[in-house]
Amino acid sequence: MSLETALLIVLCGVGGVLAMVLVDVVRREREISRIARELLNHDIASNARILLHVHTPALEALAQAINALLEAEQERAIAHRRSREAFQEDLAALSHDIRTPLAGAQGYLQLARMTDNAQEHNNDIVRAEERLSSMRTLVDGLFEYAQATDPSFSPECVPVALMPVLSEVLAGMYPRFIAREWEPHISIDDETVAVLADERALTRVLENLMTNALRYGISAPHIVSQTKEDRVALCVSNDVPDANALDTNKLFDRFYRAETARSGEGSGLGLAIVAHFVDAMGGEVQAWLDQSTLTIEIILVKACDMA
């Protein structure tokens, strides 16, 4: 074989390899372009995923990564839609809850204007004031929830003695406990313990916990505080009328109220405010049922001993 023939064979072989490489590169480029077009036209609501027409390890890895992103984006879109739908339902329920006492107050005021009987007039005015007070509770709850969920809200956490704040809250609610003929059962393992908290936020948390026990419970609450290493746990427990109607997984959701409590007083925001304030102070909240007893626990960071 002559040198010229050998060189020609080598050149043909190299040319063939280069042609195969070029064809492969072109196929990959076309596949990537096709994938790009599919992504541009992709509907996030669609379950369609990227399917390869050309299979190489690199393209398979690319398709797998893209499909993972599409699935994550679809899950976010579904979660956002559900959240928006839940919010619309909550607003509709809240609108009804506000209109009901307002309409009642207007009705009693009209009756008061129509009657010549002084006693009936006074009774109608009192009932109108009760309805307006109920509406005020709803509006105040909305304001406090807006504050608790404000991204710019930053509690000023300092060492706060727990017992004095709890005592003040209980003293303020003493008339309500007396009206129910209840005496709270209190067990504090360390009366000098302090927690890292914003005192105003902590006060509101304790007020909401006591209000929840008074409003929805059927027995005097048990209030137990235990110090656990660098944490302080405070539990509020009392019996509820229908434990089966409660969903403890939703108890801290905004506007959540058990079906048996839908027609009662309250905005369904009290425990949502508790959860947001406690979280902002670096703590945790949880709730559980033991037969007919509901327990709500807040866990706060323990501060230095204030004895």
C-alpha positions in Angstrom: 0.0 0.0 0.0 1.4 3.3 -1.0 1.8 6.2 1.4 -0.8 8.2 -0.5 -3.3 5.5 -0.1 -2.7 5.1 3.6 -3.0 8.8 4.2 -6.3 8.8 2.2 -7.7 6.0 4.3 -6.7 7.9 7.5 -8.2 11.1 6.3 -11.4 9.3 5.4 -11.6 7.7 8.8 -11.0 11.0 10.6 -13.5 12.7 8.3 -16.1 10.0 9.2 -15.5 10.4 12.9 -15.7 14.2 12.6 -19.0 13.8 10.6 -20.4 11.5 13.3 -19.4 14.0 16.0 -20.9 16.9 14.0 -24.2 15.0 13.6 -24.3 14.2 17.3 -23.6 17.9 18.2 -26.3 19.0 15.8 -28.8 16.5 17.3 -28.0 17.7 20.8 -28.4 21.3 19.7 -31.7 20.6 18.1 -32.9 18.7 21.2 -31.9 21.6 23.5 -33.7 24.0 21.2 -36.8 21.9 21.3 -36.6 21.7 25.1 -36.3 25.5 25.3 -39.4 25.9 23.1 -41.4 23.5 25.3 -40.4 25.5 28.4 -41.4 28.8 26.8 -44.9 27.4 26.0 -45.2 25.3 29.2 -48.4 25.8 31.2 -47.6 25.6 34.9 -51.0 24.0 35.6 -50.1 21.2 33.2 -48.8 17.8 34.4 -46.7 17.6 31.2 -43.0 17.0 31.7 -40.0 17.2 29.4 -39.5 14.0 27.4 -36.3 13.4 25.5 -36.1 12.4 21.8 -32.3 12.2 22.0 -30.8 10.3 25.0 -27.3 11.1 26.3 -26.3 11.2 30.0 -26.0 15.0 29.9 -29.4 15.5 28.3 -31.0 13.0 30.7 -29.5 14.9 33.7 -30.8 18.2 32.2 -34.3 16.8 31.7 -34.4 15.4 35.2 -33.3 18.7 36.7 -35.9 20.7 34.6 -38.7 18.3 35.5 -37.8 18.6 39.2 -38.1 22.4 38.9 -41.4 22.1 37.1 -42.8 19.9 39.8 -41.7 22.2 42.5 -43.1 25.2 40.7 -46.4 23.4 40.2 -46.6 22.5 43.9 -46.0 26.2 44.8 -48.7 27.3 42.4 -51.1 24.8 43.9 -50.3 25.8 47.4 -50.7 29.5 46.5 -54.1 28.8 44.9 -55.3 26.9 47.9 -54.1 29.6 50.2 -55.9 32.2 48.2 -59.1 30.2 48.1 -58.8 29.6 51.9 -58.3 33.3 52.4 -61.4 34.2 50.3 -63.4 31.7 52.4 -62.0 33.2 55.6 -62.9 36.7 54.4 -66.4 35.6 53.6 -66.9 34.0 57.0 -65.4 37.1 58.7 -67.7 39.4 56.7 -70.7 37.4 57.9 -69.4 37.5 61.5 -69.1 41.3 61.4 -72.4 41.9 59.6 -74.4 39.7 62.0 -73.7 41.8 65.2 -73.9 45.0 63.2 -77.3 44.1 61.9 -78.4 43.1 65.4 -77.3 46.4 66.8 -79.2 48.3 64.1 -82.3 46.3 64.8 -82.2 46.9 68.6 -81.6 50.6 68.0 -84.6 50.8 65.8 -86.7 49.0 68.4 -85.4 51.5 71.0 -86.6 54.4 68.9 -90.0 52.9 68.3 -90.9 52.0 71.9 -92.4 54.4 74.5 -91.6 52.0 77.4 -88.5 53.2 79.3 -87.6 49.7 80.4 -87.9 48.2 76.9 -85.9 51.2 75.6 -83.1 50.6 78.0 -83.1 46.8 77.3 -82.8 47.4 73.6 -79.9 49.8 74.1 -78.1 47.3 76.3 -78.6 44.6 73.6 -77.3 46.9 70.9 -74.2 47.7 73.0 -73.6 44.0 73.4 -73.7 43.4 69.6 -71.4 46.4 69.0 -69.0 45.0 71.7 -69.0 41.7 69.8 -68.1 43.5 66.6 -65.4 45.5 68.4 -63.9 42.2 69.5 -63.7 41.1 65.9 -62.1 44.3 64.7 -59.6 44.3 67.6 -58.7 40.8 66.7 -58.0 41.7 63.1 -55.8 44.6 64.1 -53.8 42.5 66.5 -53.4 39.7 63.9 -52.2 42.3 61.3 -49.6 43.5 63.9 -48.5 40.0 64.8 -48.0 39.0 61.1 -46.4 42.2 60.0 -43.0 41.2 58.5 -41.5 44.4 60.0 -42.7 43.4 63.5 -39.6 42.7 65.7 -40.3 42.0 69.4 -37.9 43.5 71.9 -37.0 40.4 73.8 -35.6 41.0 77.3 -35.7 39.0 80.5 -39.3 39.1 81.8 -40.4 37.4 85.0 -43.2 35.1 84.0 -45.1 34.9 87.3 -45.9 38.6 87.6 -47.2 38.9 84.1 -49.3 35.7 84.5 -50.7 37.0 87.8 -51.6 40.4 86.3 -53.4 38.7 83.4 -55.3 36.4 85.7 -56.3 39.3 88.0 -57.6 41.2 85.0 -59.8 38.3 84.1 -60.9 37.5 87.7 -64.5 38.9 87.1 -64.9 36.5 84.1 -63.7 33.5 86.1 -66.1 34.5 89.0 -68.9 34.7 86.5 -68.2 31.1 85.4 -67.8 30.1 89.0 -64.3 28.9 88.1 -61.1 29.0 90.1 -58.0 28.3 87.9 -55.6 25.6 89.1 -52.1 27.0 89.0 -48.8 25.0 89.3 -45.5 26.8 88.8 -42.3 24.9 89.4 -40.2 28.0 89.7 -42.0 31.3 90.6 -38.8 33.3 89.9 -38.2 32.0 86.4 -37.8 34.6 83.6 -38.2 34.2 79.9 -36.8 36.1 76.9 -39.8 37.9 75.7 -41.4 41.2 74.6 -43.5 41.9 77.7 -46.4 43.4 75.7 -46.5 40.4 73.3 -46.2 38.0 76.2 -49.1 39.6 78.0 -51.2 39.4 74.9 -50.3 35.7 74.5 -51.4 34.9 78.0 -54.6 36.9 77.7 -55.5 35.1 74.5 -54.8 31.7 76.1 -57.0 32.5 79.1 -59.7 34.0 76.8 -59.7 30.9 74.7 -60.1 28.7 77.8 -63.0 30.9 79.1 -64.8 31.2 75.8 -64.6 27.6 74.6 -64.0 25.5 77.7 -66.4 23.9 80.1 -64.2 23.6 83.1 -61.7 25.7 85.1 -58.3 25.7 83.4 -55.2 24.1 84.8 -52.2 26.3 84.3 -48.8 24.5 84.6 -45.4 26.0 84.1 -42.3 23.8 84.0 -38.7 24.7 83.4 -36.8 22.4 81.1 -33.1 23.2 80.8 -33.0 26.4 78.7 -36.7 26.4 77.9 -39.9 27.3 79.9 -43.1 25.5 79.0 -46.5 26.9 80.0 -49.5 24.7 79.5 -53.2 25.7 79.7 -55.6 22.8 79.9 -59.4 22.5 80.3 -62.3 20.4 79.1 -64.1 21.2 75.8 -67.7 20.4 75.0 -67.0 18.5 71.8 -63.5 17.2 71.3 -64.4 15.5 68.1 -65.2 18.9 66.5 -61.7 20.2 67.1 -58.8 19.8 64.7 -55.6 20.5 66.7 -53.6 20.7 63.4 -55.7 23.8 62.4 -56.1 25.3 65.9 -53.5 28.0 65.2 -54.7 28.9 61.7 -56.3 32.3 61.2 -60.1 32.4 61.6 -60.2 28.8 62.7 -63.1 28.0 65.0 -64.6 24.6 65.7 -68.0 24.1 64.1 -69.7 24.1 67.5 -68.3 27.5 68.2 -69.1 29.2 64.8 -72.1 31.0 66.2 -70.4 32.2 69.3 -68.3 35.3 70.2 -64.8 35.6 68.9 -62.9 36.1 65.7 -61.0 32.8 65.5 -57.8 34.9 65.5 -56.7 34.6 69.2 -54.6 31.4 68.9 -53.2 32.5 65.5 -52.0 35.7 67.3 -50.5 33.5 70.0 -48.6 31.4 67.5 -47.2 34.4 65.6 -46.1 36.2 68.8 -44.5 33.1 70.3 -42.7 32.3 67.1 -41.4 35.9 66.8 -40.0 35.6 70.4 -38.1 32.4 69.4 -40.6 30.0 71.0 -42.9 27.2 69.9 -46.6 26.4 70.3 -48.5 23.1 70.2 -51.8 21.7 71.1 -53.2 18.2 71.8 -56.3 16.5 73.0 -56.5 13.9 75.7 -60.1 12.6 75.6 -62.1 15.7 76.3 -59.2 17.8 77.6 -57.6 20.3 75.3 -54.0 21.4 76.2 -52.2 24.3 74.6 -48.5 24.6 75.3 -46.2 27.5 74.7 -42.4 27.1 75.0 -40.3 30.1 75.5 -36.5 30.7 75.9 -35.4 30.8 79.5 -33.6 33.9 80.6 -31.2 34.5 83.5 -32.5 33.8 87.0 -34.2 36.9 88.3 -34.4 35.9 91.9 
